[in-house]
Amino acid sequence: MTWLPPSLRSQALKWSEARRITDTAYLAAATGLLFLALYYLPVGGPLLRLALPLPLAMLQLRHGRRSGLMGAGVVTLLLSALMGPIRGPLVLFPYGFLGIWLGWCWNRGLGWCVSWSVGTLVGSLGFVIRVAVLSLLLGSNLWVVFTNAAVRMLDWLLGILEPVLGLSLAPTIAQVQVMAAVLILLQNIVYTLTLHIVSYWIFPRLRSPISEPPDLLRPLVALDPL
């Protein structure tokens, strides 16, 4: 173990603390800018959604849980001041909490099975909360969009089954609601996996590598376009 005199040790600690504060400020600001762009710009929505959880995940991967929570608090306060006390905190649902969860897992070297599976649930729950809050703000039930998509999906599936079974089938309300929940879950499965893959490609170049993928996904992550 290398011995450092007290003066150099104190200077190193001050430098580490300054770097932690600077990273927290910059990455929280980056998250805020991405959310503002997602909210107000008419283009680039999928790319912005994909990038939103990554700054907070990187912050926690570099400096630990305390910095990740501080970054989430900073970006929430910043957006609350810019967008109002209701729209601002929406950055946490699901993007902020998902970034904190992924950063926590990667900082501890947990496997993708844990971070992906729980991250899918975190993303799905945050998405439902986001839809509920936006429905209240707009005065319109946005859940209708997902129920309509679920009805179309069920009609397609039942259209395939009707000739086979020789029956005339019609979806029930319960089936429609279950299918809507399944669609949200499938969407977040793909979204969370994509976050893992993009982070696996980008973060090592920023000196913040994440845990290794399972063997089944190695052919997929090997297709590194960067």
N, C-alpha and C positions, 0 to 999 in steps of 0.2 A: 504493500500500500504506500502510495506516494505521500510524503509528509509535506504540508504547506505551512509556512509561517502564518500567525494569526492575521496579519495585515492582508496577505494575499487571499487567505480563506474568506475574510470578510468582504473583500472586493469581488471574489467569485460569487459569493452569495448575493451581493447587491446586483451583479450583472445578471444572474439567473432570475432574480425577482423582477428586474426591469424587463427582461425578455418575456417573462410570463405575462406581465401586465400589457406589454406591447402586442403580443400575439392575441391576447384576449380582446383588446380593443379593435385590432384590425380584422380578426376573423368574425367578431360579432358585427362589425360594420359591414363586412362582406355579406353576411347572412341577411342583414337588414336591406341592403341594396338589391339582393336577389329577390327578396320577398316583394319589395316595392315594384320591381320590374315585372314580376309575375302578376301582381295585382293590377297594374295600370297599362302595361304594354300589350298590344293586340297580337304579338307574334312571339315565338320562342317558348311557349308554355311548357312543352315536354322537357326541353333542355333545362329550363329554370327549375322545374320540379325535381329533376334528377340532381341538380347541383346544390339545392337548398340545404339538405342535411349534412353535406360534406364539411363545411367549415367548422361546425361545432364538433363533429366527430374527430376531425384532425386536432382541434384544440385539446380535447380530452385525451387523445392518443399521445400528444406531446407533453402535456402538463398535468394530467390526472383529473380526477372527478371534480375537485374543487374549482378548477379553472373552467371545466365544461359547464358547470352550473352557473358560475359567474358570467360566462359568455351568454348563456341562455337568458339570464336576468337582464344583462345589458341590452341585448337586442330587443327584449320585450319592452323595456322602458323606452328605448329609442323609438320603436314603432308605435308605442302608445302615445308618445308625444307628437309624432308625425301624422298618425292615422286615426287617433282616438282610442279611448280605453277599451273598446270592444273589438275593433278590427285589429289593433296592434297585437294583442296576445294570441290571435289566430295563427301566428307563425309557429307556435308550439304544437299545433294540431294539424298534421302529425309530424311536421318536419323537425321541429325542435326536439321533441321527445325521442324521435327516431334517431336523430344525430347523437343525442346523449347516450342512448342505449348502445348503438353501434360502437361509439368511441369507448364506452366502458368495457364492452366485450373485447375489443381489439387491444385495448391497453393491458388487459389481463391474459391475452393470448388464448381466449376461448375459441373453440372451433366454430365453423360456419353453421353447423347444425343448430347450435344454441342461438347464435346471434340472428340467424335467418328466420328460424321458427318463431321465436318470441318477437323479433322485429316485425314480422308479418302481422301478429296480433296487435302490437303497439300501433302500427300504421293503420290497420283496419279500424281500431277503436278511435284513434285520432281523426280519421277521415269521417266517421259517423258524427262525432262531436262537431267537426267543422261544418258539415252539412246542416246539422240542427241549428247552429248559431247563425249561419248565413240565411237559413229559411226564416228565422225570426227577424233578421235585419231587413230582408227583402219583402217580408209579408207574403211569401209564397212557399209552398211545400216543395222543396227541391227533391225530396225522396220520390216524387212522382216520376222523375227522370229515370231512376234506377228500376222502379216497378215497371215502367214501360219497356225498358230494355229486357227485364226478366220475362215479361209477357211474350215479347218477340222470340226470345230464346226458347221458352217452353212451347210456343206454337210450332217452332221449327222441330223440336224434339218429338212432340206429339204427332206432327205430320209424318215423321219417319215411322213411328210406332203404330199408327192407325192401320196401315195396310197389313202389317204383320199380325196384329191382334184381331183385326176385323171389327174394331170397336170405334165409336165416335167419342173421342176424349176431349175434355175441356179443362184448362187449368183452374184450380181453386185459389182463393185468396191466400191461404196458407202456403201453397206451393209457390205462388208468385213471390211472397215475402222471403221464403227460404232461398229461392233462386237469386233474388236481389242480393241477399247476404253472401251467397256463394260467389257471385260475380265480383263483389267488393273484395272478398278474400282472395280470389284468383288474381285480381289486379294487383293487390299488395304483395302477393307471393312473387310475381314477376318484378314488381318495382323494387322490393327489398333485395332480391337476387341481383338485379342490375346495379344497385348501389354497391354491393359487395364487389362485383366484377370491376366496375369503374374505379373504385377505391384501390383495388389490388393492382390496377394498371398505373394509377397516378401517384398514390401516396409514397411508394418507394423512391420515386424521383424527387420527392420533397423530404426525404430522410425520415419518413414516418411509415414504415412498412406495417401491414396488417397481418393477421394470422393466415396460414396457408389454407387453400381450399381443399375439400375432400377429393379423393382420387377420381370420383365420377365426373367432377367438374373441371378437372385439369385440362382436358382437350378444349373446353370452351374458353377458359382463361388464357390458354396458350395463344389464342387468336388476338394478340395484343396489337392494336392498330397504331400505337404510339411508338 
